[in-house]
Structures are given as C-alpha cells and as structure tokens.
Amino acid sequence: MIRSDRRTLIKGSMAMAALGAMPAALRAQGIRPALFIYDARFATSIQLAEEWQGQGVAVLDPREHDLGLAWHGHIPHLLAQGGALAGATLWSDRFICETFAKDHGRSQVLHDRQLPGVNDGALRHWAIA
C-alpha cells in the first residue's frame, strides 16, 4: 500500500511542475545544450534527458561513460558546434563539468537550480556556456 498525504501530493506536484519548467527556462534564455548530462539514478534526471534527447540533443550518463574521458574526447567537439552544456546531476558531476569547461574557455554559469523534492535538493539542474 502506498501512503500519501496532502503534503506528499503537494510536494510531488511542485516537483513535476518544476521539472516541466526546466527545459522551457533554458529555451527562454536561448540556450540549446550541445550535450545534456544526466544521472540515471534519479527519475527526474532521466525525464529531463529524455526530453532533450527527443529534441535531438546528445545525452550522457557519467555512470556509463567516464566524464573525464568524455571531456578529452567528444564533449569539446560537441561544444565547438555551438550550444551550451547542461545537466541534472549531483554536485560532483557538475563540478567536474565546470572545471573542464574552464579549461576549454567556457565558464559562464547560465543556469543553476535545485530540483525540488529530489534527494533533499542534492540534484541540480544547470547549464554552462
């Protein structure tokens, strides 16, 4: 039996509304990621990755493909074609991307928001140009 109460329902509704607004917020800023990095351990992150992938954006899960190797391989090529780097990850993957992005002349954080109701706010939706 699944237990639910008013607080859980409201919290879930807010999380779903925020989830739907995230790609729209980036698009409103004129941001189309060249690559979206997601964390397959979180349904919210998977949903965002699927939405971007449906729009033709490449996606990467650092648990399947080493993020450091990707930064020495295909990520710089994707960024050279235009667009930003975006993700819905924990702080560690965001930090890795921010560090490597600086090495490639990209350091402006365009977007950084907590995803509500997910792992006590540890999952963040971000974009770097």
KARARA-V305141 format. One line per field, one symbol per residue. ss: DSSP state (H for helix, E for strand, - for the rest). phi: phi as a letter, one per 30 degrees, with the letter a starting at -180 (. if undefined). psi: psi as a letter, one per 20 degrees, with the letter a starting at -180 (. if undefined). A space follows every 50 residues. Layout:
ss->???
phi->???
psi->???
This chain:
ss->-----HHHHHHHHHHHHHHHHHHHHHHH----EEEEEE----HHHHHHHH HHHH---EEEE-----HHHHH--HHHHHHH---EEEEEE-HHHHHHHHHH HHH-----EEEEEE----HHH--EEEEE-
phi->.ccbbeddddddddddddeddddddddddicbddaccbcddbeddddddd ddddciddbbcddcbedddddcbddedddddjjccbabbdeddddedddd dddcicbddcaabdddichhiddbcbbbc
psi->pppqrgggggggggghghghighhgghhjkpoqhppproiiphggggggh gghhjjpqqpoiihpphghhhjdighgghhiqraprrnrrhghggggggh hhhjjoioohpoqpoqjolkjhpqprqp.
